Amino acid sequence: MTGKLPTVAIALFVKDEFSDIAGWIAWHAAMGVRTFFIYDDHSTDGTWEILTAASHCHDIRLRRTDPAAQPDFYQRQRDCFMEVAAECKGQVDWLGFLDGDEYVYLRHYDSLPEFFASVRHASGVAFSWRIYGSSDRVVRPRNLTVEAFTHHATEALDDNVLVKSFIRPEKMGEKYINPHIFDIPAEEYIRPSGKPVKGPIAAQDIEWSDGFVMHFICRSMENYVQRIRRRLDADLSDSIGYWNHFNRNELEDREPLRLIPRAERYLSRIYDRSVALAVRKLSQSFLNPGEGQSDAAISQLDAPSTSRIFRLTTYFGGHLYYAPEKRLCVHASEEYARAHQLQPVYAIVRANTPQFVSLFVPTHPDVFVRLMSDHRLMTRLIYRITPQVDGYVTLQNPINHYYMSYLPLTDGVGIVESNRHEVREWEYVKLTPFDKQDLTSDRDEASAPPPREISVPAMLGWLRQRDALPDNDEFLRAFYQLGPSSRLELMRHVPGLLWNVT
């Protein structure tokens, strides 16, 4: 390994983590993990489907367990971990063993390979747990777990003595101890600080000074209820005792948030691939005889899909920009944007769906176009256009029907929110043509016809009958023409894969 950084892999044993698994992969990919060995314990909530999509973005060795052959959960986990350790000998320099609610963090390094290059004398590193509470959240969040839950317990919580390990596979013995500590020579097993472990036991002195494993046991109340359902009468009971014990929010630490922008670049690719996989799966869905006939709205989708690019000019004269430091869209004067290196947000309108606009940032194609109060995570954020007076339009979220609003400019910049029930001047915006050949070739003015609702059979038929599958943006414009119950019906065909766009 002289002259190059060591390679790092992680083994994961997971079940039913659809809302967090993409973010878990993205976080550790951003931390420099090269290979993921993921054993899915027969998830039913879309986790497997999201993992399948993610495997097209990263080196993910995806496997399924066999509960019939080994009914005991802990022994299935043991068998998977031992199998991976044997497989990685001579192939990977370092192998970690984590759960889906555990995220490793390093305080003084930006990546795991850099850290492990600094401990070449070691063959195992044991990271302390740092247990995080709910941060008073009830509903499962859409953003990364590390960003959503920033409050954690103090060292007084005894459960923080447990550790999780990264080991050199070629130094691991044949004995399985437990998922916390492994069969590594004691003199070569250290803590992140360099101190030796206190023998082959899962409980070690709590050490957070150099690195730790953020353990999000509770997350939101919604996550907790799912966890209880999944493990009821196995190792958890129908009680809030578990929640009360682990929901500790005594301290807040926002230091790990420094890695969120890097992790989201990986997450955006996984979510884009997830939507593409949903399109492919839906195009192969079963249709009953007589279903799938076209309707007026579907016929409109089959029209030529030339497009035009616009800038958004607000009622106060500002333009829409993406602020990289805030990771949010704002509206600002051109002078303010230049001085603060804001990036223009553009709007694309397609001729076959002129009632919709897709917002995107050409200079940052892998960032989420974020608006305050809009929780969707999309690199092209879609809104419905409604014409107003004097050439203005309003933009409406197609899921919750809230309008985008642009607060008055202060010193050249204003907040953009998506939370208005009614329309007044603050919600007005003009679509100003932006005629650059590298962005568009069509010059026809876009109109916004009344919305037409599409049926699920018609949409499935449209996908099956096409010569080529639509791209994500085109598919989502059709998806947003479904009614709420129809969207849910369609999403049941592709569990988990459309989580980020609703």
ZAMARGU-4260 file (C-alpha; in steps of 0.2 Angstrom, whole numbers, plus 5000, padded with zeros to 4 digits):
<rodrens>
0) 5000/5000/5000 | 5015/5011/5000 | 5012/5027/4990 | 4993/5025/4989 | 4978/5026/5001
5) 4971/5009/5007 | 4955/5003/5000 | 4939/5002/5012 | 4924/4992/5011 | 4908/4990/5022
10) 4898/4975/5026 | 4879/4979/5030 | 4865/4968/5035 | 4849/4977/5032 | 4830/4975/5032
15) 4817/4988/5028 | 4826/5005/5028 | 4819/5012/5012 | 4819/5030/5018 | 4837/5030/5024
20) 4847/5017/5014 | 4851/5028/4999 | 4857/5042/5011 | 4867/5029/5021 | 4876/5023/5005
25) 4879/5041/4999 | 4886/5046/5016 | 4899/5032/5016 | 4903/5034/4998 | 4907/5052/5002
30) 4918/5045/5016 | 4928/5036/5003 | 4921/5018/5004 | 4925/5009/4988 | 4914/4993/4990
35) 4898/4989/4999 | 4894/4971/5003 | 4875/4973/5007 | 4864/4958/5013 | 4846/4962/5012
40) 4836/4952/5025 | 4821/4951/5013 | 4815/4969/5014 | 4797/4972/5009 | 4796/4991/5009
45) 4807/4995/4994 | 4824/4994/5001 | 4829/4980/4989 | 4823/4991/4974 | 4833/5006/4980
50) 4848/4995/4983 | 4846/4989/4965 | 4846/5006/4958 | 4861/5011/4969 | 4871/4997/4963
55) 4872/5006/4946 | 4880/5020/4954 | 4893/5012/4966 | 4902/4995/4968 | 4888/4987/4978
60) 4889/4968/4980 | 4871/4965/4983 | 4864/4948/4991 | 4849/4942/4999 | 4849/4931/5015
65) 4840/4914/5017 | 4829/4914/5033 | 4823/4897/5029 | 4840/4890/5029 | 4845/4900/5045
70) 4830/4906/5055 | 4839/4915/5069 | 4843/4933/5065 | 4859/4935/5074 | 4866/4919/5066
75) 4861/4925/5049 | 4870/4941/5052 | 4885/4931/5059 | 4886/4920/5043 | 4885/4935/5032
80) 4899/4944/5041 | 4910/4929/5041 | 4907/4926/5023 | 4912/4944/5018 | 4928/4944/5029
85) 4934/4928/5020 | 4929/4935/5003 | 4939/4951/5006 | 4955/4943/5011 | 4968/4949/4998
90) 4955/4960/4990 | 4951/4975/5002 | 4963/4983/5014 | 4950/4988/5027 | 4932/4981/5030
95) 4919/4989/5042 | 4904/4981/5049 | 4889/4993/5052 | 4870/4993/5053 | 4859/5004/5042
100) 4856/5016/5057 | 4875/5018/5060 | 4886/5032/5051 | 4904/5033/5054 | 4912/5050/5057
105) 4930/5056/5058 | 4934/5073/5066 | 4951/5076/5059 | 4950/5067/5042 | 4939/5069/5027
110) 4939/5051/5022 | 4941/5034/5029 | 4956/5029/5017 | 4965/5045/5024 | 4962/5039/5042
115) 4967/5021/5039 | 4983/5027/5030 | 4988/5035/5047 | 4986/5019/5057 | 4996/5007/5046
120) 5002/4998/5061 | 4984/4993/5066 | 4974/4978/5061 | 4958/4984/5069 | 4949/5000/5075
125) 4935/5000/5087 | 4924/5016/5086 | 4912/5021/5100 | 4894/5023/5098 | 4887/5040/5100
130) 4868/5038/5101 | 4857/5051/5094 | 4839/5055/5098 | 4824/5061/5088 | 4828/5080/5088
135) 4809/5080/5092 | 4804/5074/5075 | 4788/5064/5073 | 4787/5061/5054 | 4802/5053/5045
140) 4812/5067/5036 | 4817/5067/5018 | 4834/5074/5020 | 4849/5064/5026 | 4848/5056/5043
145) 4864/5065/5048 | 4857/5082/5044 | 4839/5078/5051 | 4845/5072/5068 | 4859/5082/5076
150) 4855/5080/5095 | 4863/5066/5104 | 4866/5058/5122 | 4879/5063/5134 | 4892/5050/5139
155) 4881/5046/5154 | 4871/5035/5143 | 4879/5018/5146 | 4875/5011/5129 | 4888/5022/5122
160) 4901/5010/5128 | 4897/4998/5113 | 4909/4999/5098 | 4908/4995/5080 | 4924/4989/5071
165) 4934/4991/5055 | 4947/4977/5053 | 4960/4971/5040 | 4952/4955/5033 | 4968/4945/5031
170) 4972/4948/5050 | 4955/4941/5056 | 4954/4924/5064 | 4941/4910/5062 | 4931/4914/5078
175) 4916/4925/5077 | 4914/4935/5093 | 4899/4947/5090 | 4895/4961/5077 | 4904/4974/5088
180) 4921/4966/5090 | 4931/4954/5080 | 4945/4941/5081 | 4960/4952/5078 | 4976/4951/5088
185) 4974/4962/5104 | 4990/4971/5101 | 4985/4977/5084 | 4967/4982/5089 | 4966/5001/5093
190) 4954/5015/5096 | 4953/5030/5084 | 4965/5039/5096 | 4978/5025/5095 | 4975/5018/5112
195) 4973/4999/5113 | 4956/4991/5115 | 4953/4983/5132 | 4952/4965/5126 | 4940/4956/5114
200) 4924/4964/5122 | 4910/4974/5114 | 4910/4987/5129 | 4925/4999/5128 | 4929/5016/5136
205) 4918/5030/5127 | 4929/5039/5115 | 4923/5053/5104 | 4938/5064/5102 | 4944/5058/5085
210) 4930/5048/5078 | 4914/5038/5082 | 4899/5029/5075 | 4883/5040/5075 | 4870/5028/5080
215) 4852/5034/5075 | 4842/5022/5085 | 4826/5031/5087 | 4826/5044/5072 | 4808/5050/5070
220) 4793/5043/5080 | 4787/5036/5063 | 4804/5027/5061 | 4802/5021/5078 | 4785/5013/5075
225) 4791/5005/5060 | 4806/4997/5070 | 4794/4991/5083 | 4783/4983/5070 | 4798/4974/5062
230) 4805/4968/5078 | 4790/4965/5089 | 4792/4950/5100 | 4809/4947/5093 | 4820/4959/5104
235) 4807/4973/5106 | 4790/4974/5114 | 4775/4985/5111 | 4781/4998/5123 | 4788/5016/5123
240) 4801/5010/5135 | 4814/5008/5121 | 4810/5025/5115 | 4811/5033/5132 | 4828/5025/5135
245) 4836/5030/5119 | 4828/5046/5114 | 4842/5057/5121 | 4843/5075/5114 | 4854/5083/5128
250) 4868/5089/5116 | 4868/5096/5098 | 4883/5093/5087 | 4882/5101/5069 | 4900/5097/5065
255) 4896/5082/5054 | 4885/5093/5043 | 4901/5099/5034 | 4901/5083/5024 | 4882/5084/5019
260) 4885/5093/5002 | 4898/5080/4997 | 4886/5066/5002 | 4871/5074/4993 | 4881/5073/4976
265) 4881/5054/4978 | 4863/5054/4984 | 4857/5064/4969 | 4864/5051/4957 | 4856/5036/4967
270) 4839/5045/4967 | 4840/5049/4948 | 4844/5031/4945 | 4829/5026/4956 | 4817/5036/4946
275) 4824/5028/4930 | 4822/5011/4937 | 4804/5015/4942 | 4801/5020/4924 | 4808/5003/4917
280) 4799/4993/4930 | 4782/5002/4926 | 4785/4999/4908 | 4785/4980/4911 | 4770/4980/4923
285) 4756/4968/4920 | 4740/4975/4912 | 4723/4967/4913 | 4714/4965/4896 | 4707/4981/4890
290) 4717/4992/4901 | 4730/5004/4895 | 4720/5013/4882 | 4725/5031/4878 | 4716/5046/4884
295) 4717/5065/4880 | 4731/5069/4893 | 4741/5054/4887 | 4739/5059/4869 | 4747/5076/4874
300) 4762/5067/4881 | 4765/5059/4864 | 4766/5076/4855 | 4784/5082/4850 | 4793/5086/4866
305) 4804/5101/4860 | 4808/5113/4874 | 4812/5131/4879 | 4823/5138/4893 | 4817/5153/4904
310) 4824/5163/4918 | 4813/5167/4932 | 4810/5186/4936 | 4800/5189/4952 | 4788/5203/4956
315) 4802/5212/4965 | 4814/5211/4950 | 4825/5198/4957 | 4830/5182/4947 | 4830/5165/4954
320) 4848/5158/4960 | 4855/5144/4969 | 4866/5148/4984 | 4879/5134/4986 | 4883/5139/5004
325) 4865/5139/5009 | 4861/5124/4997 | 4844/5134/4994 | 4836/5144/4980 | 4835/5163/4983
330) 4830/5177/4972 | 4842/5191/4970 | 4848/5206/4960 | 4861/5202/4946 | 4874/5213/4956
335) 4871/5203/4972 | 4872/5186/4963 | 4889/5191/4955 | 4896/5197/4971 | 4891/5182/4981
340) 4894/5169/4967 | 4876/5163/4966 | 4872/5151/4952 | 4857/5155/4940 | 4842/5143/4941
345) 4834/5140/4924 | 4816/5134/4920 | 4813/5122/4906 | 4796/5120/4898 | 4792/5106/4886
350) 4780/5108/4872 | 4770/5092/4876 | 4768/5097/4894 | 4768/5116/4894 | 4758/5117/4911
355) 4774/5111/4920 | 4791/5119/4922 | 4807/5110/4928 | 4819/5121/4938 | 4838/5116/4937
360) 4855/5123/4939 | 4866/5120/4924 | 4882/5123/4933 | 4878/5111/4947 | 4868/5096/4938
365) 4870/5085/4953 | 4863/5096/4967 | 4846/5096/4973 | 4836/5111/4968 | 4830/5115/4986
370) 4816/5127/4991 | 4811/5131/5009 | 4796/5121/5014 | 4797/5109/4998 | 4804/5093/5005
375) 4806/5084/4988 | 4824/5080/4983 | 4826/5082/4965 | 4840/5089/4953 | 4825/5095/4942
380) 4811/5102/4953 | 4794/5102/4944 | 4781/5115/4947 | 4764/5118/4939 | 4762/5134/4929
385) 4746/5145/4932 | 4744/5161/4922 | 4740/5177/4931 | 4738/5195/4925 | 4750/5206/4916
390) 4761/5191/4909 | 4764/5184/4927 | 4762/5166/4932 | 4762/5157/4948 | 4771/5141/4952
395) 4762/5127/4962 | 4769/5112/4970 | 4760/5097/4961 | 4760/5087/4977 | 4753/5098/4990
400) 4747/5112/4979 | 4757/5126/4989 | 4763/5141/4979 | 4781/5147/4977 | 4783/5164/4986
405) 4797/5177/4984 | 4799/5188/4999 | 4804/5206/4996 | 4822/5209/4992 | 4833/5215/5007
410) 4850/5222/5002 | 4848/5213/4985 | 4843/5196/4990 | 4826/5188/4996 | 4820/5172/5003
415) 4810/5159/4992 | 4797/5148/5000 | 4785/5135/4994 | 4771/5137/5007 | 4757/5149/5001
420) 4739/5144/5000 | 4733/5159/4991 | 4741/5170/4977 | 4745/5188/4979 | 4759/5199/4971
425) 4773/5190/4981 | 4769/5174/4972 | 4770/5182/4955 | 4785/5178/4943 | 4788/5180/4925
430) 4796/5167/4913 | 4809/5177/4904 | 4815/5168/4888 | 4833/5163/4888 | 4838/5160/4870
435) 4855/5151/4871 | 4858/5138/4858 | 4867/5126/4870 | 4851/5125/4881 | 4837/5125/4869
440) 4832/5125/4851 | 4813/5129/4851 | 4807/5147/4851 | 4788/5145/4853 | 4780/5153/4867
445) 4773/5141/4880 | 4756/5141/4886 | 4748/5133/4902 | 4732/5123/4898 | 4720/5118/4912
450) 4727/5102/4921 | 4721/5085/4915 | 4721/5070/4926 | 4729/5054/4920 | 4723/5037/4925
455) 4735/5024/4931 | 4730/5011/4917 | 4733/5024/4904 | 4750/5029/4910 | 4755/5011/4911
460) 4749/5008/4894 | 4758/5024/4888 | 4775/5017/4895 | 4772/5000/4888 | 4768/5006/4870
465) 4782/5018/4868 | 4797/5014/4857 | 4809/5022/4869 | 4806/5025/4888 | 4804/5043/4893
470) 4818/5052/4903 | 4815/5056/4921 | 4809/5073/4918 | 4796/5068/4905 | 4790/5053/4916
475) 4788/5064/4931 | 4778/5077/4922 | 4766/5063/4918 | 4767/5056/4936 | 4761/5073/4943
480) 4746/5073/4932 | 4740/5058/4942 | 4728/5061/4957 | 4734/5058/4974 | 4726/5041/4976
485) 4732/5036/4958 | 4750/5041/4963 | 4749/5030/4978 | 4742/5016/4967 | 4757/5018/4955
490) 4770/5019/4968 | 4764/5002/4975 | 4771/4995/4959 | 4788/5002/4962 | 4790/5002/4981
495) 4803/5015/4987 | 4809/5021/4970 | 4798/5037/4970 | 4801/5042/4988 | 4811/5057/4984
500) 4799/5065/4972 | 4783/5065/4982
</rodrens>
